[in-house]
Amino acid sequence: MSVESKVRAVTTLRLKEMKERNEKISMLTSYDYSMAKIVDGAGIDVILVGDSAANVMAGHETTLPITLDQMIYHASSVVRAVNRALVVVDMPFGTYQGDSLAALNSAIRIMKETGADAIKIEGGEEIIDSVKRILTAGIPVMAHLGLTPQSIHKFGTYNVRAKEEAEAAKLIHDAHLLEEAGCFAVVLEKIPATLAAKVTKELSIPTIGIGAGGSTDGQVLVVHDMLGINKGFSPRFLRRYADLYTIMTEAVSHYIEDVKSCDFPNEQEQY
Ligand code: KIV
């Protein structure tokens, strides 16, 4: 395979151009080869290997327990499936908040061992040294502000963030800082739509919203939520595009019935 053919169609530069011409950016999570094949094949612009894998793949309450090795396993499975989309991988909790050299080493491991295109990191001014250090290695960084699930124990709630003036002002300040540092995009999670619109207007890099209204340059959802695989999570911002939980339950029940009744396998289904 030539070097050129390994460069995916969607690049960080392409996302900036999309913002400039007002073309919305579509982004979904994936954590495994089969799902990523479907999501990429459908034409998504960005695939996020989110640390939400801790919730939807492993059943943890929060995103905190997932490890760097586990993220690398998920991301390398996704990358093997993807031809077109930009693949972004979450830096898991504990791999970048300490010192910037540890952050750089974690980001290098992700890029080297997965073949992904970029990393995502939660936070603003408090982690800016890590962001800058990662960028010095030529690794593209997507920022993440607003509701940052790795800080859930500090927030104490998954409610909307930055409703108060002071938190909104800090978010705007952080967004500019991250853009100046060289981030190529910023995820805005669960903040008032008016604030997201303001940030989107002020920044030249794309904003990708989740629960942040329709003015952001793109939208992201957790794929298990939007496909209705995960029944127990119904925030206002979530639109369900399928009810795969019901479809899959019916299919499994049907299979069980067929096995029990000796209907499966039939003569055509044996050697
Ligand atoms: O981990 C994740 O899925 C995310 C998205 C919700 C943006 O960070």
Boltz pocket constraint, residues with backbone or C-beta under 6 A from the ligand:
constraints:
  - pocket:
      binder: B
      contacts: [[A, 29], [A, 48], [A, 49], [A, 50], [A, 51], [A, 52], [A, 53], [A, 90], [A, 187], [A, 189], [A, 210], [A, 220], [A, 221], [A, 222]]
      max_distance: 6.0
